Structure formats: C-alpha cells, structure tokens
C-alpha cells in the first residue's frame, strides 16, 4: 500500500513540475506583452512612439530552382521617437525562416530582418507574408517574399 502512495506522490510531483515549466519560453523571443496599445479611452494618442519604416516591403526572388535556399534582408529604420522593439516575426510555413534583432532599435537607427526561403517541395508561384509584431502603432507590419519555383 505504501508503494502505491509513493508512486502516486511521485507522479503528482512530476506532473506539477511539467505543468509549471510549460510557460517558460527559452526560444529567445520577447514576450508579446511588450506590445501595448497607446490609445486611451478619451481618444488621446501617445505621440512618442517608435515607427518602423521598411526600405521595401516586398522582395521577388524571381525564378528559383526547386530545392534552392535563398535569403533577403529587409532593411528598416526606426523613424519614431522611442525605442523600437520587435516582439516576434511570424511566417505562414516552415519554409520561410526569419532572423530579426532581439535588442531595442533606438530612434534614427537602422537594422535588418533577414528572411530565408527554402524551396524544397515547392513548385510554381510562391507568395509568403511575414508578420512583424512590434511596439509601434499599429503593432503589426507585413513584409512579403515572392518566388517562381521551377522543377527541373
């Protein structure tokens, strides 16, 4: 009987540890709660905000041979009056992998979001949106890559 109680206690302890550790994010992304809404109930808007401005928001790789990996760096500048924080960059599939700065970008500074596209298993016209979540207003910006994947 005591072995059964010990086993149940061990299982309960194990499950408690598993459930308590599930909220820890170790993937290097900032928590999304750093992105706030600067609008107030009275209609006033915060004016000292960051502003993300991309040099270009669409890149066309042209013709890509199936299986080829290509990348492009989307240059941007913080033209606002506060530090720009990129909370996360979301893609619609695993074939598109973004790399973005994890540190705040000061007003007037520039940086790059690099997007790598893996054409393995793809064919024809590809049009992939990438959503950049920031502390700007509005908080989401969309950049896009395009390619014509050719099967040889």
N, C-alpha and C positions, 0 to 999 in steps of 0.2 A: 504494500500500500504506500509506503514512504517513497519507493522508487517512482511510482506513478505521480505523486505530488511533486517530486523533484523534477521530473520530466515536464510536467505542466508548467511549473515555475520557469524552467529554462526556456520553454517555447514562448511563454508570455514575455519574458525579458528580451528574447531575441526579436519578437515581433515589435515590441515597443521601440527597440533600437532602430530597426529597419524603418518604421513609420516616422520616427523623429528625425532621421537623417535624410529623408526624401526631399526636403525643402532646400537643402544646401546645393547651390549651383557653383560648380567649380570649372565651368567652361570659359571663364574669363569675361563673360558678358556682364554689363552693368544691370542692376535691377530696373525694371521698366517704371518703377515709381519715381525715378528721377525726372521723368517727363510729366510736367504739370500743365494744367490749363490756366493761363494768365487772365482769363476773363472773370469778371466779378458779377454778382447779382445786380449791381447798379448799372452795369453796362460799360463801366470803365475798363480800359485795356492797359495792361502793362506795356510800356514802350521801350524799356531797357532789356530787350530780348536778343538772343542770337538769331542770325538769319543765315541759312545755308544756301549758297548760290553755286550751282554747277557750271563749269565751263561749257559742257554739253551734257545733255541728259539721255541721249540715245547714241549707241555705237553699233555700227553694222560691220561685222567681220567679213562680209561678202561670202565667197564660196569657201567652204571648209570640207576637207575630206573626212569621211566618217572615221571616227577613232582619234582624230586630231584634238589636242588640247590647246586652246587659245585663251589669251587674257588681255584685259584692257584696264587702264587706270582712269577712273573718273575723277578729274581734278575738281576741287571745290574750295570755296573761300567763305570764311565767316565774316559777313558784311554787317553784322549786327553790333549791339553794344554790350553783350555779355558773352561769357564763355559758352561755346557750343559743345554739347555732349551728345555723342551718338550712342544710344542705349542698345540698339541692335540693328542688324541688317538681315532682312528675311528674303528668301528666294522661294520659288514655287516648286523646285525639284532639286534633287541631289546632284544634278549635272552642272549646276551653277553654284560656285563656291566663292563667297565674298571674304575679303580681308579689309578691316577698317581700323582706324585709330581708336584706341581704348582710353586715351587721355583727352582732357578738355582742349579745345582749339580756341585760342584767345581771339578777340576781335581783330580783324585785319589779317589773321594768319590763314595760310593755305595748307591743304593736305590732300590725300588721295584715298579713294576706295577702289581697291583692285578686285576685279571680278574675273574668275577663271571659268571657262565653259568647256566641258568635256563632251564631245560629240559622239562618244561611243554609244551605239544602239539607237542613235537618232538618224532621221533622214528627212529631207525636204526643208521647208521654211521653218525656222525656229525663231520664236519671239518671246523672250523671257523678261518679265518685270522683276525688279529688285526694289523692295521697300525699305527705305532708310528711316528708322524711328529715332527722332531727336527731341531735344528740349525746345525746339522752335515752335512757332505758331503759324500754320498748323504743324502738328508734330510729325506727320509722315510726308516724305518726299519719295517719288518713284523715278528710278532710272531704268534704262532698258537696254538689253543687248539683242541683236538680231544676227542670224546666220542662215546661209543656204547650205545644208549638209548634203554632200554628194557621195553616193555609194559607188565605189569602183568595182 
